[in-house]
Structures are given as structure tokens and as C-alpha cells.
Amino acid sequence: MRGGRDELAELLKRAGLEIVGDGGIEEVLPPRAAWRRVIGHEVVPAVAVRADRPDLAEAVNQEWHRLATELGVLGADGVFLVEVAGDWTGCAPRRWTRVRLGDDWDLAGALKGMEFMTLALDGDALVAATVEEYDVWLVAEDRIGERQEAEAQAAVRETPQERAAAWQALWRGPKPVARVLRSWAAGLALNRALPEDELRPRLLGRTRSFLYGALSPAMVDAAVAHPDWKIRSGVAEHQRYITPGQWARLILGEEDTRRRWALTLIAADRREELDEDTCRRLAADPSPRVREEAARLASLPVSVAKDLAADPEPAVRAAACSTAWPDLEAEARQKLLDDPHGKVRTTALLLHHREHPLPRSVFEAEHLGSRDALTTCRLERDLAEHLARAGERGERLYLADNPHLDADLVALLGEDEDADVRFAVSKRPDLTEEQRAGIRIDFDPRLRHWELDWVLDLHEDTDAMRRLAASTHPLVRRSVARARHLPPDVVERLARDEDRVVRLFLAESCDDAPADMLLEVWQWWDGSLTCPDRPRGHPNFPRRGLLRYADDPNPRMRRLAPDDPESTPELVDRLSRDPAAEVRYRAVTDPRLSAASAVRRLDDPHEHIRHMAAQHPELPARVLIRLLRENETAEEAARNPALPMDVMREMIERIESIERTEEGEGSERPV
């Protein structure tokens, strides 16, 4: 919410404050947690200033400055943190603003009627101004870190009787508003303790967050039969294991043509194996769009594909042409080559000329200067030579990938004036490594490059891997490093490769990667979406001897210390107080973290750490209940596996029963 932050900046400037920070997250108590310390029922002000005083702003400024000075809120250089009540960030987490007093500052005057809070840079002292009915209260607190520690220790001293009473208190007082109930639904859907057969299916239609994780067969069945289209389409898009029978019910049960087409498209794109009856029924669908996608199905019977190649709709014939071509008789192929519709004819021509050389006359007459034509078709020598010598840049670039190109034309393109053309040639599988080394390429290791398929196909060939690992071409070596297993000498070579992406790929893909290299890669790589557990989850990653990193200056190395088998819960608790957020996050995900440390991390500066702390299974009931009631924490608290079964059941009943939301949200449903 850039506008809100800009408005806040202007307001602070009018108050005579100089903004000196960059707006980043401060490593102190977050604003929402700080506000809880100054607006509670038991808060006693340090000073109360009558709101009807004619010099109210001056008096508040004077008392604030006195308290801020006494408690050390104002740093040695005058810098402190400020937070003004209001919606300055929208849905984004609220942040402190780092400021310094100007010569003519007027904090209370410029913020007339607004509540504000100031905090020391180390987060250990605050002074806040809150507006009461007749007074402006100035609330002051010091030794915040020490108080937090005592509060966390007190919070976890909970007897079974107190815990049971606390859960009963969850249902007393105002009913949860719709926004909180939506958060409960999203959190419960991801709660691993929620029973699959009884409670989880009741959340279908209330939230879609569960669709992004692996569902049980029973849940997939329920989603396939759900009346909400968004649930049915969501399960098709995001669930990896859908049986042919479930696909049949999902697609064939859809009466709406557009939705049936969308589901068939998803199945075709994902190369799903549908049963023969489903394929035949989709191939006979009244909608040409459905039949067009049916022609791309991986499990389409040959006879059905051949029938679709003669479909009255040109788009269907074009789609079926590629599937049916290998099994078509000469007469049927010729009919497609002579098709009156250009798209069908072009598709057939491209397939025909993968076997029969493409003449220059046909290439020009049929306007076949596409990537498909130049990269896959066999070209007559006259056409190939013309394109290699006088073709447009794009044509030469495509031609460089053509596997049927004569060796002398490959060599010619390897000397092309365009760097991209030369680079394309350098990736060809038919070059010797000496030839490849002779091509001048411009390679930027920072750019994303795909591995070479032809190298991946050779992963089981030990001799090829040994030869290609010595290649001068980085992409060849990177592709070798993707092998699941490699000879020891190849592993040793690649583990010392100058291209760190080679070492990264070895860490991600090769089970033979050495421990020392894995540790080196860990220092600059934390895992990717495709390999989130590598290098740290690699079977060869060192586990013993990691305690020596507990006090390492590099926070990434300190994260490893709890992985040592000899590490202790005390170490985990100590690291939960680490100055580096990534170390604290590692600690808060450790099951050995004490409940008191988890309570303390609920007020961490970083949202992802607070959210993980909210899922700690030993949080006291009264703490969990507070989190369940607050908009910002309700979803993560609902994911806590320690929620009692009867509490989760009641939460779902509340979610199901709500008809109208509160606080001005009208008749909007929970989802």
C-alpha cells in the first residue's frame, strides 16, 4: 500500500521528524505486539494529561520527551522508532519508521487526535500516547525483553484444569466475525491432525487452501463430486494423483460445455492416462473445442485418433494430425496434405517433411518459416544452404537446432556473426568436444539456461559421462551434473568445477555428491522449489561435527548446529534468540523448542517466524485462544496440531452455520 506509506511519511515530516531509515523490518518487537502492551485493560499510564487543556499538544510533547529521554527511547544520535495508529499498510504487516527529531518538532500537534508509539532502536523501551475519554495517556515501559521473558515463562505454567477451562472460554463472548471464520477454515484444512474421513471433507467449499497439498483418495472423490465448480477445477489443476475413474466422473459429469473443455485441456496438458471409454466419449463430444483437446490426450486409442483426423472441424483435424500421423495410411496422409484449411495442411506438411526433404519452393509457397519447420524438418540442400548463408537471424537461429543439417553447414553457422546463433550451434549433440570448444560463445553464468536433453538421455552411459564432464561448455557439464549417479572420478571433477551452477546441480541431483562440496554449496544456496531439501537434505550432507558452527559468524552456518545428533534442546532455545532471522526460523521449526521460547517468538519481528511459532504443539491454551481470535493470527493458530478434537469440530460447526457476517461485511459468505 504505497499510498498509505507515502501519506504517513508526509504526516511525520509535518510533525518535524526526519525519516532516516529505509523502511525495512526492524529487529524489535513488531508494532501490533507493542500496541498490545499499551492498550490493555490493566495498563496504568505514567502520565495522564487532561484532554481539555488549552496547551494539550505542548504538554503531551513535553511529557513524551521527558519519558523518552529517561527510558532511553532516544538514542545517542537522537534516532528512535515511531508507529502511528492507522491503516498505513493495508493488508501488509505494519512496520516501524526510523526517525530523528528536527529543530521544530511537534509530535502531538501534528498527530492531533491520533495515537502514536515510540520505541528505542534496541526495542527495550517504549513510550506511547493513547487517547482516552477525558485524558491523553502516556504509557511508558522499559526492560521489555526481560518482561517478555518473564511473561513467556508464566504463560506456559498451565495446569490441565486451567487448559480445559481456557478452551471453554473460547466460545464465550462475541461470535467470531466472517474474516476470522474464513481464516479458521483455511488453517484447519492444512492442520495435519484434522481427521481425513470425518471433519476435513466438511471444509470443501469453505476454503480452497487444502487443494494445494496432496489429498487422500477419499478427499479427491469428495472434491470431484462437489457442487462448487471452483473446487472441481481446483482438484483437476493441483492434484497429481487422480485415477482414471475420478477423471471420468470429473469430466463426463460436467454438463457445461466450457467447463468440460477446460477439464479436458488440463488432462491433455498433464498427459493424464484416461480410460478408453472416457477418451471415446470425449472424442465424440458435440463441442469441437472438447474434441480438439481430446485429440491431444496421451491415452487416446489409435483408432479414435485416426477418426478425429477426419473430423469436420479443421481445428480438430489439425490437433489430431500429430497424434494420428504415425498410424495413418498414405491416402489419409495425402488427404491432410491437401486439406483446404491452412492450419491442417501446414501441420501435415511439417510432419511429412520430417521424413521427406522440404524443397525451397514449398517452404516459400507455404510460408513455412516457423521454428517447427526449421528445427524439425529435413531440408533439401539448396534450402538449407540458402538459409545458413542468407537467412534472417531468426531463421539461422532455428536452423542451428536442426538435427538433419549437413556438417559443413553446422560449421558455417558455428562461425556466424550472431552470438546467439553460435551459442545454439555449440549445444548440438553431433559435435565432438573439440569442435564444441572451437566455437566462440558468450556465456553469462548468471542467466537461466535449460539442461541439454541429449546429455540427460546419456546419463546411464558411464563413458559418455566421463567424456562430457571434461567439456569446455558449461551447459554440457551442468547437464552431466544432473545425473543421479556418476563415476567417482567424474564426481571429483565436477565437485571442483569453476562454474558454481555445476556444483549446485551436482548437489541437487547426484546421490554421489561429496560432503565437503555439499557444505560449500550450502553457504550460498538454500534450496529451490524443485529441490527444496538440497543440499541440506542430501544423504551425504554432514551431520556430525556441526556443533562447531553454533557460534559461527555466518548465520547460515549457525543454522546447521541443531542438525548435529549431539545438539540439545538448550541449544535450540538459545538459537531462537539469535540476531539473524534465518537462525531463529530454523530454531522455531525444531520440535525440541520449548513452549516458552515459542511464546516469545509469537512477537518476532518477522511474520513467517510468528506464523511458525503459532503452530508449536505445546503452546498454552490461553495463548492459542488469543491467536485464534485475532485476524492476523487466526489461520496459523488453526493449523496448530494441538487443537483438541472437540474444539476443531466446534470450529467447523461455526464455519458451517454462519449466514451473515458481522462488522459491516453484509451477506458475504465465509468463502
Secondary structure, DSSP 4 states (H G I P E B T S, - for coil): -HHHHHHHHHHHHHTTEEE-S-S---SS--HHHHHHTTSSTT---SEEEETT-TTHHHHHHHHHHHHHHHHT-S-TTSEEEEEESS-SSTTSPP--EEEEE-TT--HHHHTTT--EEEE-TTSS-EEEEEE-SSEEEEEEE--HHHHHHHHHHHHT---HHHHHHHHHHTTSSSPPPHHHHHHHHHHHHT-TTS-TTTTGGGGBTTBSGGGGSPPPHHHHHHHHT-S-HHHHHHHHHH-S---HHHHHHHHHT--SHHHHHHHHHHHHHTT----HHHHHHHHT-S-HHHHHHHTT-TT--HHHHHHHTT-SSHHHHHHHHHHHGGG--HHHHHHHHT-SSHHHHHHHHHHHTTTSPBPHHHHHHTT--SHHHHHHS-B-HHHHHHHHHH--HHHHHHHTT-TT--HHHHHHHTT-SSHHHHHHHHT-TTS-HHHHHTS-----TTS--PPPHHHHTTTT-HHHHHHHTT-S-HHHHHHHHT-S---HHHHHHHHT-SSHHHHHHHHHH-TT--HHHHHHHHTT----SSSTTTTTTSTTS--TTGGGGTT-SSHHHHTTGGGSTT--HHHHHHHTT-SSHHHHHHHHTSTT--HHHHHHHTT-SSHHHHHHHTT-TT--HHHHHHHHHSTTTHHHHHT-TTS-HHHHHHHHHHHHH--S-STT-TT----
